[in-house]
Amino acid sequence: MFDFTPAPAETKPDVFTLPSLYAWLRMQPPKREYTYICRRGCLLYQYFKAAGLDVREVGYNYWTDHDGKDHRFPDALHDVANASVPTMGAAAIRCRAAMEKVPA
């Protein structure tokens, strides 16, 4: 007898959500600094690369892949990255605060 029940699909967290960004930030050294204006070294560039995106650079609310195609991402991610205290720990605090503002 064969079991025709489909195997459960592998699910991955949506990289473009605050909870996913927060989970990644919590794994970073809190005092590690980043440069907000660096298209290839800013917080979101590092995060997208770690998530496996084919990212070439990151702008205000978009990322560019290696084929030159631009992709939008939610402004909330930019708001977490853009701040006067550019450390991973401070970004985690901002991210957590932003998540608490989002209605359930």
C-alpha positions as CSV (number, residue, x, y, z in Angstrom):
1,M,0.0,0.0,0.0
2,F,1.3,3.4,-0.9
3,D,1.0,6.5,1.1
4,F,0.0,9.4,-1.2
5,T,0.1,12.0,1.5
6,P,2.3,14.8,0.1
7,A,5.4,15.5,2.1
8,P,5.2,18.7,4.1
9,A,6.5,21.6,2.1
10,E,9.6,23.2,3.5
11,T,8.8,26.6,4.8
12,K,11.3,29.4,5.3
13,P,10.6,32.6,7.2
14,D,9.8,35.7,5.0
15,V,13.0,37.7,5.0
16,F,11.1,40.9,4.4
17,T,9.3,40.9,7.8
18,L,10.3,42.5,11.1
19,P,10.2,39.2,13.0
20,S,12.7,37.7,10.6
21,L,15.0,40.7,10.8
22,Y,14.7,40.7,14.6
23,A,15.6,37.0,14.8
24,W,18.8,37.7,12.7
25,L,19.7,40.8,14.7
26,R,19.5,38.8,17.9
27,M,22.2,36.5,16.6
28,Q,24.6,39.4,15.8
29,P,27.1,40.9,18.3
30,P,25.2,43.7,19.9
31,K,28.1,46.2,19.7
32,R,29.0,45.5,16.1
33,E,28.6,48.7,14.1
34,Y,27.4,49.1,10.5
35,T,27.5,52.0,8.1
36,Y,24.0,53.1,7.1
37,I,25.1,54.8,3.9
38,C,27.2,52.0,2.6
39,R,25.3,50.2,-0.2
40,R,27.4,47.0,0.3
41,G,27.9,47.1,4.0
42,C,24.8,48.5,5.6
43,L,22.7,46.5,8.0
44,L,20.2,45.4,5.4
45,Y,22.8,44.4,2.9
46,Q,24.4,42.1,5.5
47,Y,21.0,40.7,6.5
48,F,19.9,40.0,2.9
49,K,23.2,38.3,2.1
50,A,23.0,36.2,5.2
51,A,19.4,35.2,4.1
52,G,20.7,34.0,0.8
53,L,19.5,36.8,-1.5
54,D,21.4,37.5,-4.7
55,V,22.0,41.1,-3.5
56,R,24.4,43.4,-5.2
57,E,23.5,46.6,-3.3
58,V,20.8,48.1,-1.1
59,G,19.1,51.5,-1.5
60,Y,16.6,53.4,0.6
61,N,13.7,50.9,0.1
62,Y,14.9,48.5,-2.6
63,W,17.7,46.0,-3.2
64,T,19.4,45.3,-6.5
65,D,20.2,41.8,-7.6
66,H,23.3,40.8,-9.7
67,D,21.2,41.1,-12.9
68,G,20.6,44.7,-12.1
69,K,16.9,44.3,-11.2
70,D,15.5,46.3,-8.4
71,H,13.2,44.8,-5.7
72,R,11.2,46.8,-3.2
73,F,11.1,45.9,0.5
74,P,8.9,47.3,3.3
75,D,9.8,50.7,4.6
76,A,9.7,49.3,8.1
77,L,13.0,47.5,7.5
78,H,14.6,50.7,6.4
79,D,13.3,52.5,9.5
80,V,15.1,49.9,11.7
81,A,18.4,50.3,9.8
82,N,18.3,54.1,9.6
83,A,19.3,55.6,13.0
84,S,21.8,57.7,14.8
85,V,23.1,54.6,16.8
86,P,24.2,52.2,14.1
87,T,24.9,49.0,16.1
88,M,23.2,45.6,15.8
89,G,22.0,45.8,19.4
90,A,20.4,49.2,18.9
91,A,18.8,48.0,15.7
92,A,17.4,44.9,17.5
93,I,15.8,47.3,20.1
94,R,14.3,49.5,17.3
95,C,13.0,46.4,15.5
96,R,11.4,45.0,18.6
97,A,9.7,48.4,19.2
98,A,8.5,48.5,15.6
99,M,7.0,45.0,15.9
100,E,5.1,46.1,19.1
101,K,3.5,48.9,17.1
102,V,2.1,46.6,14.4
103,P,-1.5,45.6,15.2
104,A,-2.1,41.9,15.5
